[in-house]
Amino acid sequence: MWSVVIPTYNRLPILQKCLRAMEAQDFELPYEIVVVDDGSTDRTIDFLQEHADEFPHVKLFQQDHGGAAQARNLGVEVSAGEIIVFIDSDLVVIPSFLTAHHQALNQATSQTKSGNAKVFTYGRVINTCNFDDPTSEPFKVTDMSRAFFATGNVAIAKEHLVNAGLFDLAFRQYGWEDLELGVRLKKMGLKLIPCPKAIGYHWHPAFDLTQIPHLIEVEQQRARMGVIFYQKHPTWEVRLMIQMTWLHWLLWGLLSVGGLLNEHTMRPLLSWLIAQNKPQLALELARIFLNWYNVKAVHQAYREMTAVNG
């Protein structure tokens, strides 16, 4: 038995595509789809209950809004599978998705003498803003990831998650809960097995100017959670990951001209690029000030943490 754990929060339109893709798997083993609703207010619960016949593999669980870490932990705890597959509710996968993870895990396990390898598989995530046909998006250089353990597309034995202690509930805002768990899994000796044939298409709406306040808030949340990450694992590697170095301060400070290039001064250029049907380029340029917000916030959060801890 395999269990696909999907936390969701107010993503009903893309969740429907996500679940239909999971129901269309060519997988030969039994599997369940554990959907954990994190307090959605967009009729997610009503829809899944009304369309239960359309999603025979889905088992629905609910919790008050507590964040992705709590939702994934609940998903693992109620799951019946020996293998847990984590995906996000805005991921649309190909029909051979589970089969690809299964074959990669089997191959890695068969190469060990004990037949009980400490491994997990990490699939390929392709970002797209094409809602109508998300799987038509080609793989791009910007889709490459160096993360050790990220829950957008990963398959791992349940026992390893339990032995590691599951996700840390201190991460109640956006960011880092999966990478922090990855640090603990790495210390346990687990190895990442790339699985490029397990392809998922991560949908997000095309960038527009109305998203900027939310994106700034996300960067500030990620900064605060990054400091919690560093507090738990105070290493140089983590400092680099969360951009809490003077190198990052200088880099984004220079690129943003000390904050002079911001959401206000860059608005005309971003608006023009969007009008030219180049929203992705506009987003990449917006990352100049978004990263500057992140770097400032991570240093501020660290100062506040050290002041509290004396």
N, C-alpha and C positions, 0 to 999 in steps of 0.2 A: 504493500500500500504506500502510495505517495500522497503527500498533502501540500497543496499550493495555498500559501497564506497570503491574503491580500487585505491590507488595511485600507479603508477608504473614508474620505470626508468631503462631502459635497462635490462629488465628481460624477454624478449620474450619467450624463451623456457619453462620456468616454468609458466609464465603467461598463456600460452595456456592450461596447465593442470589445473591451478587455475580456469579459466573461464569455461572450460568444466565441471568441478566438480560443479560449481555454476549453470550451465545450467541444470544439472541432479538432481536438488532438487525435493523432493517429497512434497514440500510446497503447501498448498491449497490456500493461499492468493496470490494476485498479487504482483509481486516484480520486481524491476529493478536492473541492475548492472551498477553502475556509475563508469566508468574507467576514471581516470584523468592521462593523460600522462604528466610527468614532464620533457618534453624536451628530450625524448629518441632519440638515434641515431642508434638504432639497427633494424629498420624497424617495430617497434611496430605499428605505425600508419598505414603503408601500409598493414600489415597483417590483422589488424582488419577491415580495409575498404574493403579489398579483400575477407574476409571471414565473412562478415556481416550476411549472411544467417545462418551460423553455430552458431551465438551468438545472438538470437533474443531478449534477455533481456538486452543486452549491449547498453549503451548510452555512447559514447566516447566524452571526452572533452580534450582540450590541453592547456598547459601553457608553458612558458619559464621555464627553470630549476630554480625553486625557493625553492625546499625542500618539505618534506613530510607534514609539517604543512600547508603550503600554498595550497598544492594539496588537502588535506583533507577538508580544509575550502571551497575550490571551489566545491568539491564534495557535501558537505552538502548544500551549497547555491543553487545549481542547482537541487538537489534531489526533488522528488515528494512525497517521503514516510514520514509517520508519525514516523516510527521507522527507525533509522539508524544503520546499521551493518557495523563495520569497520573490514576489514581483510587486510593483506598485499598481495602483488601480487606473493609471493612465498609460499602461503598457499594453500594446497589441502584439501578440506573438504569432509566429508561423505555426502551421499544423504539426511540424516535426519537432517542436520546441522541447517537450518533455522527453521524447525519444533521444534527442541529441544529448541532453544532460545525462540520461540513463546510460547511454553508450560510453560517454566520457568517464563517468564514475566507474563503470564496470571495467573499462580498460585500465584505469589507474589502479584499481583494487587488484586486478589479476596480475599486475606486475610486482606485487609484494609477496613475500614468502608466506606471511600470516594470512593473507587474504582479507585483512582488516585495516586498510590504509587510512591514515589520518589525512584525508583530502576533502576538498569541496570543489565544485565546478562553478565557474563564473562565465556567463554568456555575454553576448554582444548586445549593446544598447545603441540604437540609432535614433537620434533626435529628429523630430518632424513636427511641422505645424499644419500638415495636411490631414484634416479631420476626415474628409470623405474617403481617402484612400491612403491611410498612414503607411502601409507596407510597401508603397511604391517609392519611398525615399531611399536614395543610395547611401552607402556608407561614406562618411566624410572624415577627414583628418581630425576635425574637432570632436568627433564621436569617440576617439580613442580615450581609454581610461587607464590610469595607473593605480587605481584603488586596489587594496588587497582584498577587502570584503565589503561589498556594497549590495544593499538589499533590492536594487532594481531588477536583478536577474541572477539569482544564485541558488544552487542546490547543495544541501548539506545534511548529513545524518543528524537526526533529532538528538541523539545521545551527546553529540559534541556541543550542541547549543545548551543542553541542560547542564552538562559538566562545566561549561564556561560561565553559567549563571544567567543566561539570557541577556536581554537588553537592559541597560541601566536606566531606571526610571527617573534619574536626575535630569535626563535630557527630555524636558517637557516642551521645548520650543524647537524650531527648525534646525536640523543639522547635527551631524557627527555621531549619532547613536550607533549607526551600523559600523562606522570605521573604528569606534572605540571598542566595540565587541570584537572587531577584527584583530585589534592589538592583543586581546586576551586569547583569541583562538591561535594566533601566531605563537604566543608564549607556550601554548599547549602542544606545539609541534605540528599544527595543521599546515597543509600546503595547498596553494591555489593551483587548480588545473584549468587553464583557459579552455573555453568551449565556444568557439566562434560560430558554430553551426546552430547554437541555441539563440536565435535572433528575436529580439523584442524591439518594437518601435515605440519610443517614448514620445507621446503627443503632448504638445503645449501650444496654446494659442499664439498666433503670430504677434510679434511685439508691436505695441502701440504706446503712445504717450500716457494713456490712462493707467498703465501698469506700473509706472515709475514709483509712486509712493509705496505700493506693495513691495516692489523689488528692493527698495531701500530698507524697509522694515525687515524683510527676509535676511538681508545682509547683516543687519544689526542683531537679529536673533542668532544667526549663525556665528557671529562674533562672541556673543555671550555663551553659547553652548560650546564654542571652541575653547574658551577659558576653563570651563568645567572639564573638558577633554584633557587639557594640559594639567589641570590640578590632579587628575587621576593618573596621568602618565607624563611626568615632567621631563620629557626628553627633547633633544634638539630636533628630532624627526617630527614630533608633534608640533613644535613651534613653527617649523616650515609649513606643515600642512595647514595650520590655522592662520598663517601669515602674521605671526607675532614676532617679527624680527625687524631690526632697523633697516635691513635690505628692502623689505617690503614697504616700510614707511617711506624710504627714499624713492623707491621705484614709482609707487602710485602717487606720492606727493609731487614728484617731478612731472609725471605724465599728466596729472590733473592741474599742474601749475599751482600747487598749494591749495587746490579746491576752487580755483577760478573757473576751471572747466567743470561745470556742474549741470544739474538737470534744468537750470534756468538758462544759462548761457549757451548750452548746446541744443536747446530746444528747436531753434530754427533749422539747424542742420539735420537733426534726427527726424523732424517733421518732413523735411524735403526728401530724405532717403526713403521714408515710409511711403511717401507719395510716388516715388519712383519704383515702387514695388520691391524695395530692398530692406525689409524689416530685420532680417538677420544681421546685415551689416550695421544697421542702426543699433541693434542690441549689443553687438561687439564693441562699438564705440561707446555706448552707454556704460559698459563695464569699466571704463576709465574712472568715472566718478563713483560707480557702485563699489568697486574695490577700494577706493579711497574711504568711503563710508565704512566699509568692513574693517579696514586696518585701524582707523581711528577708534571704532567701537571696541575692537579686541583689546587695544591698549587701555582704553578707559575701563573696560570690564576687569582687566587684570589689576589695574590700580585699585579699583574698588574691592576686589577680592583680597589683595594683600593688606589693605587698610583694615578690613574686617578681621582678618586672621592675625593681625599684628605683625 
